[in-house]
Amino acid sequence: MKKHYRKENDCLNCGTILQGKFCHNCGQENLEMKESFGHMLNHAISDYFHFDYQFFHTLRPLFLKPGHLTKEYLAGHRAQYLHPVKMYIFISLVFFVFFFQGNKHENNKVKDEKRSEQRGSGKNKTGGDKGLYSNLDLTVEQKKAIAEKLKAYVPDTIAKEINADIEKGSPKVKVRETDNEGGFTFYGDDNVDKFATYEDYLGNQAKLQGKDRDNMLERYLVKKNYDWKYQGKNAKDVLMEGFRHNAPKMMFLLLPLFALILKLAFWKNHKLYVEHIIYAIHLHCYVFLFLTIVILLNLILPDSWEAVTSILQAAANIIIIWYIYRSLRVVYNRSRWRTISKMVGVSIMYTFVFALSALVILFITAITSV
């Protein structure tokens, strides 16, 4: 659809005298304001497909020519490519949506496998179910301790019956189930198990000598654990939810730190700090987009194809490592072995910074969550 341009040559946005169809000062197009709905829609669609064209035109060098997109941008060839920050924001949002969805899928699969194993192992030779119960080999002192605790919570007749079952070795004592899957623990978990309330925990702390008492931060973390318990939550779910919420922000803040590591590692190249940031953005965009494709394939493939999934993940790791190596050689123009040595050093430093940032995010989540 043909665009309708104004006859006047003054920019309606900033008042600059125009020398063409676009303002050389603010960039606004000199279109008629009294346009029909069709013209307005056509203008909007043109802008959208311009972004669409830029995005897909950027993907080709990003995927097929490691480091080439960074060199093009630094050389000033920018109009045909999507702006790095705009591209990073879009790709990272897509990645984290699928990343946490993929983790949720994997966690559900692991839980289903554990339930199946518990059902299978819970059957004894006589067909009895032992999944929830266990024969207990208790000492005399442990039996007496159990008997004393039972008196405070259940009637004497029931307590005597349970104690009799324990003496006979009968499998009627329910084993406490825990939700700390994968060995996950949070500071204060043992105190929550040991003391019924936070006040009981403080009372026990008052009995201890000064050097044996928890400090102010430790007491605060224990209190958070009790608060979550009263709300029906557990530490793992709270911290993981906080991490999901803050992970995109953390990765965005890691970009300048990664660029600083690159500047220190390749200081002899005499590149400006912003040039390292551009490379860091392009590299993260590739990794995020590539991992999004891998996650989608894992979600599509049947659960029975475990061998194919393992091969896919191994191939993905190899491809990413090769891409990083190749892009470093193209952008920084170092020799093969020098690039490898720099790559190893940068990877170690980045892993350390990433782990430290993740711990900070988890700590902030722990002390600020309600």
C-alpha positions in Angstrom: 0.0 0.0 0.0 1.4 3.4 -1.0 2.4 5.8 1.8 1.1 9.3 1.8 3.8 11.9 2.6 3.2 15.5 3.6 4.0 18.3 1.2 5.4 20.5 4.0 9.1 20.0 4.7 9.1 20.7 8.4 9.3 17.8 10.9 6.2 17.6 13.0 8.1 16.0 15.9 11.1 18.4 16.3 10.5 21.2 13.7 13.7 20.5 11.7 13.6 21.4 8.0 13.7 18.2 6.1 15.9 17.2 3.2 14.0 14.0 2.4 11.3 11.7 3.6 12.9 11.2 7.0 14.0 13.7 9.6 17.8 13.7 9.8 17.6 15.0 13.4 15.0 12.7 15.1 14.4 10.1 12.4 10.6 10.5 12.2 9.0 9.8 8.8 7.2 12.7 7.2 3.8 11.0 6.8 0.4 12.5 6.6 -1.3 12.6 10.0 -4.8 12.2 8.6 -4.2 8.7 7.4 -6.8 6.0 7.1 -6.9 2.9 9.2 -5.4 0.9 6.3 -2.4 3.2 6.0 -1.9 3.1 9.8 -2.1 -0.7 9.8 0.3 -0.9 6.8 2.8 1.3 8.6 2.7 -0.8 11.7 3.1 -4.1 9.7 6.0 -2.6 7.8 7.8 -1.7 11.1 7.1 -5.2 12.4 8.5 -6.9 9.4 11.5 -4.6 9.4 12.3 -5.9 12.9 11.5 -9.4 11.7 13.8 -9.0 8.7 16.6 -7.7 10.9 16.2 -10.5 13.4 16.4 -13.4 10.9 19.1 -11.6 8.9 21.1 -11.5 12.2 20.6 -15.2 13.0 22.5 -16.4 10.0 25.9 -15.0 10.9 25.2 -15.5 14.6 24.8 -19.3 14.1 26.9 -20.1 11.1 29.8 -17.6 11.4 31.1 -17.5 15.0 32.5 -14.0 15.8 31.6 -12.6 12.4 28.6 -10.7 13.7 30.7 -9.0 16.4 33.3 -8.0 13.8 30.6 -6.6 11.5 29.1 -4.5 14.3 32.5 -3.2 15.4 33.3 -2.3 11.8 30.2 -0.1 11.6 28.0 -2.4 9.5 25.0 -2.1 11.9 21.9 -1.0 10.0 21.1 -4.5 8.6 21.5 -6.3 11.9 19.4 -6.2 15.1 20.8 -4.1 17.9 22.7 -6.4 20.4 20.9 -5.3 23.5 17.5 -5.6 21.9 18.4 -9.0 20.6 19.7 -10.2 24.0 16.5 -9.1 25.8 14.3 -10.9 23.4 16.3 -14.1 23.2 17.0 -14.3 27.0 13.3 -14.0 27.8 12.5 -16.9 25.4 15.4 -19.0 26.8 14.4 -18.6 30.4 10.8 -19.5 29.8 11.8 -22.7 28.1 14.7 -23.4 30.5 12.5 -23.5 33.6 9.8 -25.3 31.8 12.3 -27.9 30.8 13.6 -28.2 34.3 10.0 -28.6 35.6 9.5 -31.4 33.1 12.7 -33.2 34.2 11.8 -32.8 37.9 8.3 -34.3 37.3 9.9 -37.2 35.4 12.3 -37.9 38.2 9.5 -37.8 40.8 7.5 -40.2 38.7 10.5 -42.6 38.5 11.0 -42.4 42.3 7.4 -43.2 42.9 7.6 -46.2 40.6 10.8 -47.4 42.3 9.1 -47.0 45.7 6.1 -49.0 44.6 8.3 -51.7 43.1 10.6 -52.0 46.2 7.8 -51.7 48.6 6.6 -55.2 47.9 8.0 -58.0 50.0 8.0 -61.6 49.2 4.6 -62.2 50.8 3.1 -59.3 48.8 3.0 -56.9 51.8 3.6 -53.2 51.2 6.7 -51.9 52.9 7.0 -48.6 51.0 5.9 -46.5 53.9 7.1 -48.6 56.8 10.3 -50.0 57.9 11.4 -52.6 60.5 13.4 -50.7 63.2 16.5 -52.1 64.9 16.3 -49.9 68.1 18.3 -49.9 71.3 16.6 -50.1 74.7 17.3 -46.4 75.2 15.7 -45.5 71.9 12.6 -47.5 72.7 12.3 -45.8 76.0 12.6 -42.4 74.4 9.9 -43.2 71.9 7.6 -44.5 74.6 8.1 -41.2 76.6 7.3 -39.1 73.6 4.3 -41.1 72.6 2.7 -40.5 76.1 2.5 -36.8 75.4 0.7 -37.1 72.1 -1.4 -40.3 72.0 -3.6 -42.2 74.5 -1.9 -44.8 76.7 -3.7 -47.7 75.0 -2.4 -46.7 71.5 1.1 -46.0 72.9 1.3 -49.4 74.5 0.2 -51.0 71.2 2.8 -49.2 69.2 5.5 -50.0 71.7 4.5 -53.6 71.6 4.8 -53.6 67.8 8.3 -52.1 68.2 9.3 -54.8 70.6 8.2 -57.5 68.2 9.9 -55.8 65.3 6.5 -55.3 63.5 6.6 -52.9 60.6 4.0 -50.5 61.8 6.2 -47.5 62.5 5.9 -44.9 59.7 9.2 -43.6 58.5 9.3 -39.8 58.3 9.2 -38.7 54.6 11.3 -35.7 53.6 10.9 -33.3 50.7 14.6 -32.5 50.5 15.1 -34.2 47.1 18.5 -34.5 45.7 20.1 -33.9 49.2 19.0 -30.3 49.2 19.2 -28.7 52.7 18.9 -25.2 54.0 20.4 -23.7 57.1 18.1 -24.4 60.0 16.5 -27.6 58.6 17.9 -29.7 61.5 16.6 -27.2 64.0 13.1 -27.3 62.5 13.2 -31.1 62.9 14.6 -30.9 66.4 12.4 -28.1 67.9 8.6 -27.8 67.4 8.6 -24.0 67.4 11.0 -21.1 67.0 10.5 -20.2 70.6 11.7 -23.7 71.6 14.8 -23.1 69.4 15.5 -19.8 71.1 15.0 -21.4 74.6 17.6 -24.0 73.7 20.0 -21.3 72.4 19.7 -19.5 75.8 20.9 -22.6 77.6 24.1 -22.8 75.4 27.4 -21.0 76.1 28.2 -17.9 74.1 30.6 -19.6 71.7 28.1 -22.4 71.0 25.2 -20.1 70.2 24.2 -19.2 66.6 24.9 -15.7 65.5 22.3 -13.1 64.5 22.3 -14.1 60.8 22.1 -17.8 61.6 19.1 -17.1 64.0 17.5 -15.1 61.2 17.8 -17.9 58.7 16.4 -20.4 61.2 13.4 -18.1 61.8 12.8 -17.9 58.0 12.8 -21.7 57.9 10.1 -21.8 60.7 8.1 -19.0 58.9 8.1 -21.1 55.7 7.1 -24.2 57.6 4.1 -22.4 59.2 3.0 -21.2 55.7 3.2 -24.8 54.3 6.3 -24.1 52.2 9.8 -25.6 52.2 13.1 -24.0 51.7 13.8 -25.6 48.3 10.6 -24.3 46.7 11.1 -20.8 48.1 14.7 -20.5 47.0 14.1 -22.0 43.6 11.2 -19.7 42.9 13.3 -16.8 43.9 16.2 -18.0 41.7 13.8 -18.4 38.7 12.6 -14.8 39.2 16.1 -13.3 39.5 18.1 -15.5 37.1 17.4 -13.3 34.0 18.5 -10.2 35.9 21.5 -12.0 37.2 22.6 -13.0 33.7 22.1 -9.5 32.4 24.3 -8.1 35.2 26.9 -10.8 34.5 27.5 -9.5 31.0 29.6 -6.5 32.0 31.5 -8.8 34.5 32.2 -11.2 31.7 33.3 -8.4 29.5 35.7 -7.2 32.2 37.2 -10.8 32.3 37.7 -10.6 28.6 39.3 -7.2 28.8 41.8 -8.6 31.4 42.4 -11.8 29.4 42.9 -10.0 26.1 44.4 -6.7 27.2 47.1 -6.9 24.5 44.4 -6.5 21.8 43.8 -2.9 23.1 40.1 -3.2 22.5 37.7 -0.8 24.2 35.6 -2.2 27.1 32.4 -1.7 25.1 33.8 -3.9 22.3 34.2 -6.8 24.8 30.5 -6.1 25.9 29.3 -6.5 22.3 31.1 -9.8 22.0 29.8 -11.0 25.4 26.2 -10.1 24.3 26.5 -11.9 20.9 28.0 -15.0 22.6 25.3 -15.2 25.2 22.6 -14.7 22.5 24.0 -17.7 20.6 24.3 -19.9 23.7 20.8 -19.0 24.9 19.2 -19.6 21.5 21.1 -22.8 20.8 20.1 -24.2 24.3 16.5 -23.2 23.7 16.5 -25.4 20.6 18.1 -28.3 22.6 15.5 -27.9 25.3 12.6 -28.0 22.8 14.0 -31.2 21.3 14.3 -32.7 24.8 10.6 -31.8 25.4 9.5 -33.3 22.1 11.5 -36.5 22.3 9.8 -39.4 24.1 11.0 -40.3 27.6 12.0 -43.7 26.4 14.7 -42.2 24.1 17.2 -41.7 26.9 20.1 -42.7 24.7 19.2 -40.1 22.0 18.8 -37.4 24.7 22.2 -38.2 26.2 23.9 -38.0 22.8 22.1 -34.8 22.0 23.2 -33.1 25.3 26.8 -34.3 24.7 26.8 -33.0 21.1 25.4 -29.7 22.4 28.2 -29.3 24.9 30.8 -30.0 22.2 29.2 -27.5 19.7 29.1 -24.7 22.3 32.7 -25.3 23.3 33.8 -25.2 19.6 31.7 -22.1 19.0 33.3 -20.2 21.9 36.8 -21.2 20.7 36.1 -20.2 17.1 34.5 -16.9 18.0 37.4 -16.0 20.2 39.9 -16.7 17.4 37.9 -14.5 14.9 37.3 -11.6 17.3 40.7 -11.5 19.1 42.8 -12.9 16.3 45.1 -15.0 18.5 46.9 -18.3 17.7 45.2 -21.6 18.1 47.0 -22.6 21.4 46.9 -19.1 22.8 43.2 -19.0 22.2 42.7 -22.3 24.0 44.7 -21.2 27.0 42.8 -17.9 27.2 39.6 -19.8 26.8 40.3 -22.1 29.7 41.3 -19.2 31.9 38.2 -17.1 31.0 36.0 -20.1 31.6 37.4 -20.7 35.1 37.0 -17.1 36.1 33.5 -16.9 34.6 32.4 -20.0 36.4 33.6 -18.6 39.7 31.8 -15.3 39.1 28.7 -17.1 38.0 28.7 -19.4 41.1 29.3 -16.4 43.4 26.4 -14.5 41.8 24.1 -17.4 42.1 24.9 -17.7 45.8 24.3 -14.0 46.3 20.9 -14.3 44.6 19.9 -17.3 46.8 21.1 -15.4 49.9 19.1 -12.3 49.0 16.0 -14.5 48.3 16.4 -16.2 51.6 16.6 -13.0 53.7 13.9 -11.1 51.7 11.2 -13.7 50.9 8.1 -13.7 53.1 
